[in-house]
């Protein structure tokens, strides 16, 4: 995802026991995220369920709080 236009950051972590993986991506906009996913899928990246997964994926979209609440 990182080399696609609009992707600002991408990183991943795994738990010490190797039983969970967390991936984080940051895009300029929801449209840039959708374009990155489409580009990766066109390049052959398979985002489908993997038989190694032991529970359903949790995909969360996070947004920054309004500026008024960040001023603190």
C-alpha positions, -999 to 999 in steps of 0.1 A, spaced: 0 0 0 28 24 9 39 32 -27 4 40 -38 -6 76 -43 -23 91 -12 -9 65 13 10 85 39 21 56 62 18 18 66 31 -4 94 25 -37 110 30 -55 142 26 -91 155 21 -102 191 50 -120 208 32 -153 205 25 -147 168 -13 -152 173 -23 -117 161 -13 -92 135 -22 -56 135 -17 -34 104 -21 3 104 -24 25 73 -28 62 70 -42 79 38 -49 114 27 -86 106 23 -111 78 22 -109 81 -16 -71 76 -15 -76 45 6 -100 30 -18 -77 38 -47 -48 21 -28 -68 -10 -22 -79 -12 -58 -43 -8 -70 -31 -35 -47 -59 -59 -58 -51 -52 -94 -15 -61 -87 -26 -95 -73 -28 -88 -35 -55 -110 -21 -74 -94 7 -98 -123 11 -102 -144 43 -71 -166 49 -76 -201 63 -49 -194 89 -71 -168 105 -87 -181 137 -114 -153 141 -130 -128 119 -110 -97 110 -118 -65 127 -114 -35 104 -118 -1 120 -117 33 104 -102 58 127 -104 96 124 -88 125 142 -109 142 168 -122 177 160 -95 204 166 -115 218 196 -111 186 215 -74 183 207 -65 218 219 -68 204 255 
